[in-house]
């Protein structure tokens, strides 16, 4: 699939569900865009990976830029939840999902 430029979303979604970091990242390279909610799932998959911080920062930047009516309180809450995610995914991920529901991307 890498390099084809035409990876269908269901293949990507299946890779996310399977939790295969290498496959998800490989397929994601061919996706024209990654939904913010899917990007959060990628961050979750990388929570024990050395690349976690890079992906977490990218996600929070996108959240701030794309989320509807995002304010500094939402950014701080997202940052704290992302900071907690590697050690406490069971409480941090629901917080991040809630923030995403409260501030969905303007395009979706």
C-alpha positions as CSV (number, residue, x, y, z in Angstrom):
1,X,0.0,0.0,0.0
2,X,2.8,2.4,0.7
3,X,3.3,4.9,-2.1
4,X,0.0,4.1,-3.9
5,X,-1.7,7.3,-2.8
6,X,-5.0,5.5,-2.8
7,X,-5.4,3.8,0.5
8,X,-9.0,3.4,1.3
9,X,-10.2,4.6,4.7
10,X,-11.5,1.1,5.7
11,X,-8.0,-0.3,5.4
12,X,-6.7,2.4,7.6
13,X,-9.5,2.0,10.1
14,X,-8.9,-1.8,10.3
15,X,-5.2,-1.1,11.0
16,X,-6.2,1.3,13.8
17,X,-8.5,-1.3,15.3
18,X,-5.7,-4.0,15.1
19,X,-3.4,-1.6,16.9
20,X,-0.4,-2.2,14.6
21,X,1.7,0.9,15.0
22,X,3.9,0.2,12.0
23,X,1.0,-0.6,9.7
24,X,-1.0,2.4,10.9
25,X,1.9,4.8,10.3
26,X,2.7,3.2,6.9
27,X,-0.9,3.5,5.7
28,X,-1.3,7.0,7.2
29,X,1.5,8.2,4.9
30,X,-0.8,7.4,1.9
31,X,-3.9,9.1,3.4
32,X,-4.7,12.5,2.0
33,X,-5.8,13.6,5.4
34,X,-6.2,12.1,8.8
35,X,-9.2,13.0,10.9
36,X,-8.4,14.6,14.2
37,X,-10.2,11.8,16.0
38,X,-8.1,9.2,14.1
39,X,-4.9,11.2,14.8
40,X,-5.8,10.9,18.5
41,X,-6.0,7.1,18.2
42,X,-2.6,7.1,16.6
43,X,-1.3,9.1,19.6
44,X,-2.9,6.5,21.9
45,X,-1.1,3.7,20.0
46,X,2.2,5.5,20.4
47,X,1.8,6.1,24.1
48,X,4.7,3.8,24.9
49,X,6.8,4.7,21.9
50,X,9.8,7.1,21.7
51,X,7.8,9.1,19.1
52,X,5.0,9.8,21.5
53,X,5.9,13.4,22.4
54,X,6.3,14.4,18.7
55,X,2.9,13.0,17.8
56,X,1.2,14.4,21.0
57,X,2.5,17.8,20.2
58,X,1.3,17.6,16.6
59,X,-2.1,16.5,17.8
60,X,-2.5,19.4,20.3
61,X,-1.5,21.9,17.6
62,X,-4.1,20.5,15.2
63,X,-6.7,20.4,18.0
64,X,-6.0,24.1,18.7
65,X,-6.1,25.1,15.0
66,X,-9.0,22.9,13.9
67,X,-11.2,22.5,16.9
68,X,-14.3,24.7,17.1
69,X,-14.1,27.4,19.8
70,X,-10.9,26.0,21.4
71,X,-9.7,28.2,24.1
72,X,-6.7,28.2,26.4
73,X,-8.6,26.1,29.0
74,X,-9.2,23.4,26.4
75,X,-5.5,23.5,25.4
76,X,-4.3,23.2,29.0
77,X,-6.8,20.3,29.6
78,X,-5.7,18.5,26.5
79,X,-2.0,19.0,27.4
80,X,-2.5,17.6,30.9
81,X,-4.4,14.6,29.5
82,X,-1.7,14.0,26.9
83,X,0.9,14.2,29.6
84,X,-1.0,11.6,31.6
85,X,-1.8,9.3,28.7
86,X,1.2,7.0,28.8
87,X,0.8,6.2,32.5
88,X,-3.0,6.6,32.8
89,X,-4.6,5.8,29.5
90,X,-7.9,4.7,31.1
91,X,-8.6,8.1,32.5
92,X,-6.7,10.3,30.0
93,X,-8.2,9.0,26.8
94,X,-11.8,9.6,27.8
95,X,-10.8,13.2,28.8
96,X,-9.3,13.7,25.3
97,X,-12.3,12.2,23.6
98,X,-14.6,14.5,25.6
99,X,-12.5,17.5,24.6
100,X,-12.8,16.5,21.0
101,X,-16.6,16.1,21.3
102,X,-16.8,19.6,23.0
103,X,-14.6,21.1,20.3
104,X,-15.1,19.2,17.1
105,X,-13.2,20.1,14.0
106,X,-14.9,22.9,12.1
107,X,-15.1,20.8,9.0
108,X,-16.7,17.8,10.7
